[in-house]
Amino acid sequence: MKSNQTNFLKITNQFSVDEFEKVKGFILEKGQRKTYRNYDNHNPYYDFKKFEAYLGADIGQQNINNDPQLSNFNELTLKDDNQYYKILIVRKGDIQASKKWILKGMQENEVYYTDAYQESIKEIPNLLFKYFDLLRKMQ
């Protein structure tokens, strides 16, 4: 990745810390479990019909089965037929605690759209805004 490229965008103004936490709570309360990647297992999951939403543990493979008793969740992945959209929350204390997925330049009490493939992100996809609206309605 070139130094002038970034593989994350701050989206707190489009999808707030509070909204992230509400969606996380909704998935934990009303969702099921489903593995969607080889990195970990048994992810909290909810099918929103237009896309699926998965939570990932903030300590990564140290919580390989995504047990809410072991750690919190800082990763929300939305998956539709064509793409994965990774949303990350950075809570107070997460940077010092070296939580997973946090990248240099991220700040606490913010929400980010990130790219797992280390590609440059220039803007938030329009479809993601529609997904945020659906998430708000489900809470």
VMD Tcl script that draws the C-alpha trace (Angstrom):
set ca {
  {0.00 0.00 0.00}
  {1.38 3.41 -0.92}
  {1.82 5.95 1.86}
  {-0.85 8.25 0.39}
  {-3.49 5.49 0.36}
  {-5.70 4.51 3.25}
  {-7.64 1.32 3.74}
  {-10.13 2.80 6.19}
  {-12.59 5.69 6.37}
  {-14.10 7.22 9.48}
  {-17.88 6.82 9.20}
  {-19.00 7.84 12.69}
  {-21.17 10.61 11.20}
  {-22.95 8.07 8.97}
  {-23.10 5.16 11.46}
  {-22.48 6.21 15.05}
  {-20.83 4.47 17.98}
  {-24.28 4.19 19.60}
  {-25.77 2.66 16.45}
  {-22.92 0.13 16.24}
  {-23.53 -0.87 19.88}
  {-27.30 -1.19 19.32}
  {-26.80 -3.40 16.26}
  {-24.28 -5.53 18.18}
  {-26.81 -5.96 21.02}
  {-29.58 -6.80 18.56}
  {-27.48 -9.50 16.87}
  {-26.43 -10.99 20.22}
  {-30.03 -11.02 21.48}
  {-32.00 -12.04 18.39}
  {-29.40 -13.66 16.15}
  {-27.96 -17.10 15.74}
  {-24.43 -18.46 15.23}
  {-22.75 -19.12 11.90}
  {-19.12 -19.36 10.80}
  {-18.34 -17.24 7.76}
  {-14.53 -17.32 7.57}
  {-11.58 -19.56 8.41}
  {-10.17 -17.13 10.99}
  {-12.69 -17.89 13.75}
  {-15.89 -19.85 14.34}
  {-19.41 -19.64 15.64}
  {-19.82 -15.91 14.89}
  {-22.92 -14.12 16.21}
  {-25.00 -13.66 13.08}
  {-28.29 -12.21 11.86}
  {-29.88 -12.47 8.43}
  {-31.32 -9.08 7.45}
  {-32.56 -10.62 4.14}
  {-30.71 -8.15 1.86}
  {-27.46 -8.96 3.67}
  {-26.10 -11.01 6.55}
  {-24.37 -9.42 9.54}
  {-21.58 -11.10 11.51}
  {-19.76 -10.03 14.67}
  {-16.06 -10.68 15.27}
  {-14.30 -10.71 18.64}
  {-12.03 -7.82 19.55}
  {-9.26 -10.18 20.69}
  {-9.32 -12.22 17.49}
  {-8.36 -15.88 17.66}
  {-7.89 -15.68 21.43}
  {-11.69 -15.92 21.33}
  {-11.86 -18.29 18.38}
  {-15.48 -19.28 19.14}
  {-16.67 -15.68 19.64}
  {-17.86 -16.24 23.22}
  {-19.37 -12.99 24.60}
  {-18.17 -14.02 28.07}
  {-14.53 -13.89 26.92}
  {-14.44 -10.57 25.07}
  {-16.42 -7.87 23.36}
  {-17.05 -7.47 19.63}
  {-15.48 -4.63 17.66}
  {-16.03 -5.95 14.15}
  {-19.31 -5.97 12.24}
  {-19.17 -7.53 8.78}
  {-22.07 -7.10 6.37}
  {-22.12 -9.66 3.57}
  {-24.35 -9.57 0.53}
  {-24.20 -11.67 -2.63}
  {-21.29 -9.70 -4.03}
  {-19.19 -8.23 -1.25}
  {-18.11 -8.03 2.37}
  {-18.32 -4.66 4.16}
  {-16.22 -4.54 7.32}
  {-17.20 -2.01 9.98}
  {-14.94 -1.49 12.99}
  {-15.57 0.34 16.25}
  {-12.64 1.68 18.27}
  {-13.74 2.07 21.86}
  {-12.02 4.01 24.62}
  {-8.95 2.04 25.70}
  {-8.88 -0.20 22.61}
  {-5.73 1.31 21.11}
  {-3.69 0.90 24.30}
  {-5.09 -2.61 24.75}
  {-3.98 -3.46 21.18}
  {-7.38 -4.80 20.14}
  {-7.52 -6.63 16.82}
  {-8.10 -4.89 13.50}
  {-7.16 -1.39 14.73}
  {-4.89 0.36 12.23}
  {-2.43 3.19 12.64}
  {-4.26 6.50 12.41}
  {-7.55 5.28 13.87}
  {-8.91 7.13 16.89}
  {-10.97 6.04 19.89}
  {-14.74 6.54 20.07}
  {-15.01 6.30 16.30}
  {-16.48 3.87 13.74}
  {-14.64 2.97 10.53}
  {-15.33 1.30 7.21}
  {-12.26 -0.81 6.48}
  {-11.02 -2.93 3.64}
  {-9.70 -6.35 4.58}
  {-7.82 -6.61 1.29}
  {-5.60 -3.59 2.03}
  {-6.90 -1.64 -0.93}
  {-7.33 2.10 -0.96}
  {-10.76 3.34 0.07}
  {-11.82 6.70 -1.31}
  {-15.54 6.75 -0.44}
  {-18.29 4.82 1.28}
  {-20.23 2.63 -1.18}
  {-23.80 3.89 -1.73}
  {-25.17 0.45 -0.94}
  {-23.62 0.64 2.52}
  {-25.74 3.72 3.30}
  {-28.86 1.69 2.45}
  {-27.68 -1.11 4.71}
  {-27.14 1.37 7.56}
  {-30.75 2.53 7.13}
  {-31.97 -1.08 7.35}
  {-29.87 -1.67 10.47}
  {-31.38 1.40 12.14}
  {-34.91 0.10 11.46}
  {-34.18 -3.31 13.01}
  {-33.08 -1.97 16.39}
}
mol new
graphics top color blue
foreach p $ca { graphics top sphere $p radius 0.5 }
foreach p [lrange $ca 0 end-1] q [lrange $ca 1 end] { graphics top cylinder $p $q radius 0.2 }
display resetview
